[in-house]
Amino acid sequence: MMNVLQAANLGLRFLLELCLLASLSYWGFHGDKSMLLKIVLGLGTPLIAAIIWGLFLSPKASVPITQPFPFILELVVFATAIIALYSAGKPSLAIAFTLVYIVNRTLIYFWQQ
């Protein structure tokens, strides 16, 4: 049973990473900005986050860094996405995203995933 919960938690983690990218994209495409700026931010911010994730935070990161730096960088990336979602006029989603992230990250820590 525990293996199923741990696998589900890792699946949730992947969904949270996708939500992180979607949040940044949503923020970029919304607001009082020119169309060009919307396109640049809507595509650029999730691209930058994905590059950071792939270089430093993914399980097969190409640039390994030692703790606590991956955890701090992860917090910064997720906090940026949460703030972006909130500032794009979606405070309820930002709060829900924050709570799910905290539960997921706590379980990852305790289960040493």
C-alpha positions in Angstrom: 0.0 0.0 0.0 2.8 2.4 0.9 4.4 1.9 -2.6 1.2 2.9 -4.2 1.0 6.1 -2.2 4.6 6.9 -2.9 4.1 6.3 -6.6 0.9 8.5 -6.5 2.9 11.2 -4.8 5.6 11.1 -7.5 2.8 11.3 -10.1 1.4 14.3 -8.3 4.8 15.9 -8.3 4.9 15.6 -12.1 1.5 17.2 -12.4 2.6 20.0 -10.1 5.6 20.6 -12.4 3.3 20.9 -15.3 1.0 23.3 -13.4 4.1 25.4 -12.6 4.7 25.8 -16.3 1.0 26.5 -17.0 0.9 29.1 -14.3 3.8 31.0 -15.7 2.4 30.8 -19.2 -1.0 32.0 -18.0 0.6 34.9 -16.2 2.5 35.8 -19.3 -0.4 35.8 -21.6 -2.7 37.8 -19.3 -2.7 41.4 -18.2 -2.4 44.8 -19.7 0.6 44.2 -22.0 1.2 44.5 -25.7 0.6 41.4 -27.8 4.3 41.0 -28.4 5.1 41.1 -24.7 2.3 38.6 -23.9 3.8 36.2 -26.4 7.4 36.7 -25.1 6.3 36.3 -21.5 3.7 33.6 -22.1 6.3 31.4 -23.9 9.5 32.6 -22.4 8.8 32.3 -18.7 7.8 28.6 -18.8 10.8 28.0 -21.1 13.2 29.5 -18.6 11.6 27.6 -15.7 11.9 24.3 -17.7 15.6 25.0 -18.5 16.3 25.7 -14.9 14.5 22.5 -13.9 16.3 20.4 -16.4 19.7 21.8 -15.6 19.5 21.8 -11.8 16.4 20.1 -10.4 15.4 17.1 -12.5 16.4 13.6 -11.3 18.8 13.5 -14.3 20.0 17.1 -13.9 22.9 17.9 -16.2 24.4 20.2 -13.5 24.4 18.5 -10.2 24.2 20.7 -7.1 24.4 19.7 -3.5 21.7 20.3 -0.8 20.4 22.7 0.3 20.7 24.5 -3.1 18.3 22.3 -5.1 15.7 22.7 -2.4 16.1 26.5 -2.3 16.0 26.8 -6.1 12.9 24.6 -6.2 11.2 26.8 -3.7 12.1 29.9 -5.7 10.8 28.4 -8.9 7.5 27.2 -7.3 7.1 30.5 -5.4 7.5 32.4 -8.7 4.8 30.4 -10.3 2.5 30.8 -7.3 3.1 34.6 -7.3 2.5 34.7 -11.0 -0.8 32.9 -10.7 -1.9 35.2 -7.9 -0.9 38.3 -9.7 -2.8 37.1 -12.8 -6.0 37.3 -10.8 -6.3 33.7 -9.7 -5.8 33.9 -5.9 -7.8 30.8 -5.1 -5.8 28.7 -7.6 -2.6 30.1 -6.2 -3.6 29.1 -2.6 -4.7 25.7 -3.7 -1.5 25.2 -5.7 0.5 26.3 -2.6 -1.3 23.8 -0.3 -0.9 20.9 -2.7 2.8 21.7 -3.2 3.4 21.9 0.5 1.7 18.5 1.1 3.6 16.9 -1.8 7.0 18.3 -0.8 6.5 17.2 2.8 5.7 13.7 1.7 8.7 13.7 -0.6 10.9 14.7 2.4 9.5 12.1 4.8 9.5 9.3 2.2 13.0 10.4 1.0 11.8 10.3 -2.6 
